């Protein structure tokens, strides 16, 4: 395995505890437009951007008819009611400080909108620790399509064989794999470890605090358990 020089982190469910809040906002939005779906089904698709999420639940005609309005409504209620409730997972800043001490480049890549990404960077207090970020606004298609990671690679001139992705859903793992990147997965976003391994994760850990412990043992960069 080549020396790891860069790490690309997903945000929702990986660095901040927001997945259940996204589920609630989608549930509210769908109900507002007269659609009801099982909570488990809504959760299973979390990690995708709107362009990939809506087709799992609405017909092409429904998306054409009110998809944009539904997305705008969901974004509004998420920012007003749910975003203030999002909390960082423990030791994210410590993890990033350790990575920087090890001379690693740190990037963020999220299917979310840039406005939300900026909020999370401030919430986590990591603006001085990261090299940059790519949001769903910069990519043609969101995860599990490879566009976001491909943009990140090109924008920051990353070497695929020297870069690791850290994410919490199978969509992160699949998108990274389609870009030729390996993924270390975390389960703090609610995904089962077996599902993440089946998607292709080279290792699965609990949360950012667990990754700090792996760094102490020099286990993170080689993907060992």
Secondary structure as GFF3:
##gff-version 3
##sequence-region A 1 225
A	DSSP	beta_strand	6	9	.	.	.	ID=ss1
A	DSSP	beta_strand	16	17	.	.	.	ID=ss2
A	DSSP	alpha_helix	19	32	.	.	.	ID=ss3
A	DSSP	alpha_helix	39	44	.	.	.	ID=ss4
A	DSSP	alpha_helix	50	53	.	.	.	ID=ss5
A	DSSP	three_ten_helix	54	56	.	.	.	ID=ss6
A	DSSP	alpha_helix	60	62	.	.	.	ID=ss7
A	DSSP	pi_helix	63	67	.	.	.	ID=ss8
A	DSSP	alpha_helix	68	77	.	.	.	ID=ss9
A	DSSP	pi_helix	78	82	.	.	.	ID=ss10
A	DSSP	three_ten_helix	83	85	.	.	.	ID=ss11
A	DSSP	beta_strand	87	88	.	.	.	ID=ss12
A	DSSP	alpha_helix	92	101	.	.	.	ID=ss13
A	DSSP	beta_strand	105	109	.	.	.	ID=ss14
A	DSSP	alpha_helix	114	124	.	.	.	ID=ss15
A	DSSP	beta_strand	132	134	.	.	.	ID=ss16
A	DSSP	three_ten_helix	136	138	.	.	.	ID=ss17
A	DSSP	alpha_helix	147	156	.	.	.	ID=ss18
A	DSSP	three_ten_helix	160	162	.	.	.	ID=ss19
A	DSSP	beta_strand	163	167	.	.	.	ID=ss20
A	DSSP	alpha_helix	170	178	.	.	.	ID=ss21
A	DSSP	beta_strand	182	186	.	.	.	ID=ss22
A	DSSP	alpha_helix	193	199	.	.	.	ID=ss23
A	DSSP	beta_strand	203	205	.	.	.	ID=ss24
A	DSSP	alpha_helix	208	216	.	.	.	ID=ss25
###
